[in-house]
């Protein structure tokens, strides 16, 4: 049986892909901090190119297979190549934008947080509702 792509990202997929992109961006920040070290910095810069390309290809392929437009991730990848923006978490921001628009991750987290009877849960609920509203507004722009 063939599985049809629905264009919707499951919460598990969203968490998994966000973890991959966050790890890649953290590695880029580490490389940016280690550039000044003579030999190690050069090796890390070369490794960073391959890590960045590998992560970009995996995420882009995954978005294509899910039927989700990946233009935001392309923009994040292009910004990642520009030296001024290369140390910023552009890929993570782009992936977060895609997850907010095409996933129910925020709603799933809201369901879990709503069952927690702590005072901090109210603030977390309000923040998640604001993030979901911002995602809907950004989707209309």
N, C-alpha and C positions, 0 to 999 in steps of 0.2 A: 504494500500500500504506500502511496505517495502522500507525503505531508505537504499541505499547501501553506505557503507563507502568508501570514495574516497582516503583516505590517505593524504588528503590535509586539512590543518587547515584554517578556515576562520579567517578574521581579528578580528571579534568580539570575537570568541572563544579564539584567541591568547591573546587578551587584558584581557579577563576575567581570564584566567588561569595564566597569568603573575601577575595580581593583587593578586590572591590567594597565589601564591608562594612568592611574595614580602612581603605580610603581614606575612606569616609564618616565613620568614627569619628575618624580623624586630622584631618579637616576640622573636626569638632565640637570637638576639643581645641584646634585653632588658633583657632577662633571664641571659645572660652572664654577663651583668653589675650588676645585682641584686643578684648574687650568694653569695656575701659577707654578705648580710643581713641574720641573723640567721634563722628565721622561714620562712619568706617570700621567701627567696632564695630556700629553700628546696621544698616548695609548687610549686614554679614556675618551678623548674627542673622537678618535676613530671608532671606538666601540659604540659611542653614543649615536653615530650616524647609522650604524647597522641596527641598533636597538630601536631607534626611532622609526626607521623604515619598516622594520619587521612588525612593530606594533601597529603602525598606520595601515599596512597591507592586511593584517589580520582583522582589524576593526572594520575597515572598508569592505572587505569581502563578506564579513558577517552582516553588515548593514544591507549589502546588496542581496544576500540570501534571504534576509528577513523581509525584504521589500520596503525598507525604510529609506527615505532620501538621506543621503550622507553628505549633503553640501556643507553642513555646519562642521563636520569632521574634516572635510577638505580645507575649509577656511582655517581651522585650528592647525592643520598640518602645514599650510602655507605660512601662517604666522610663526610657526615653530622654526622655520628655515631662516627667517629674518633674524640677523644677529641681535638686534635690539630687544626682540621679544622671545628669543630662544630659551631664556632661563625662566620665563613665566609659564604657569601651567595651562597653556593654550589648549592642549589636547583634552585635559580634564574638564575645562570649562565647556568645550564643544561637546564632549560626551555627556556632560551633565545636562546641557540644553536638549540633546536628543532624548535622554532618559526622561526628562520632565515632560517633553511633548508626546512621546510615543510609549510611555510605560505607566503602569499603575503603582509604581514603587512607592511614591509619596502616600497614596491612599492606603496601601498595605501597611506602611509604617504607622500611619495615623490610626488604623484599626488596632494595632498592637499597643500603641502609646495610650489610646483612649481607655484601655483596660487597666492601666497602671494608676493607682490611687494617690500618687504623689503630687505635691503642689507644682513640681517642675513639669509634670505631664501637661498641665494647662498651657504653659509657655511653649512647650514643644508642639502641641496641637495647633496653637495659633501660628507658629512659625511654618509648620507644614502646610496649613491652609493658605498662608500668604505666598509660599513658594508655588503652590499649585495654581493660584490665581495669577501670579506673575507669569507662569508658563503659558497659561491660556491667553493672557494679554499679548505676550511676545509672539505667540503663534498667529495672532491676527495681524501683526505688523508686517 
